[in-house]
Amino acid sequence: MSTSTVEEYAKTTQVEELETVTIRFCGDSGDGMQLTGTQFTSTAAIFGNDISTLPDFPAEIRAPQGSLPGVSGFQLNFSSREIHTPGDELNALVAMNPAALKTNVADLEQGGILLVNENEFNAANFKKASIAANPLEDGSLSAYRLFKLPITDLTLKAVEDFKLPFKIAERAKNFYALGLVYWLYDRSLEQTETWIQEKFGNKPEIASSNLAALRAGFNYADTTEIFTTHYRVSKAKISPGKYRNITGNQATAIGFIT
């Protein structure tokens, strides 16, 4: 990128300060949305935001891929002030397929950010989700700020040097999507990079491909100017001390034994 391009980019990309943001990641049960949401949550917590989350698991065990009952989601609310709920209306929605879009878009605020994986928007998946027309083209999403990206294709391109089988390579698409959202909300990749290296330490090719996808998503958002604004949520004023990130089930169990 030339100096003049950098200067032009700095002028066109704005940073907006927000007090609270509610995001939901959703997709097929095999798309890694729980992991994606958990990683964003950990990053927000380490940064110093107050957080509250709501995982949403599929209605059916082993529901057909791409079907409405097979949608998995993870919602998180992160803030610069004290919060007590995972949020109501969504500020941003990441939908990895048509079924995820159909079952979640009603919760997105007017003018909210809608990021979709357009590779999954095809006739076969429309049929599985009982969708008559392509919602990316029929104007039904005009109330939202729609960003349609070929996330699967971009992921495969990012990891092609690792020569992985297709099914393994395309699994990294959740990390690509996470990289995009990290850039959008001015978050560091460091915590997730460390987690990937520790989690897949005995599978170096998987670790490397996931890292490549994460960084590629972040860099794509940074260099292509698809977003004219990115957002910053400052640290919350939290009393000094030692804190843990726990689930509701863990909190209940701790309550039983204390």
Secondary structure, DSSP 8 states (H G I E B T S, - for coil): --HHHHHHHHHH-EEEEESEEEEEEEEETTS-HHHHHHHHHHHHHHHT-EEEEEEE--SSTT--TTSGGGEEEEEEEEESS---SS-SSEEEEEESSHHHHHHHGGGEEEEEEEEEEGGG-SHHHHHHTT-SS-TTTSSTTTTSEEEEE-HHHHHHHHTGGG---HHHHGGGHHHHHHHHHHHHTT--SHHHHHHHHHHTTT-HHHHHHHHHHHHHHHHHHHHH---SEEEEE------SS------HHHHHHHHHH-
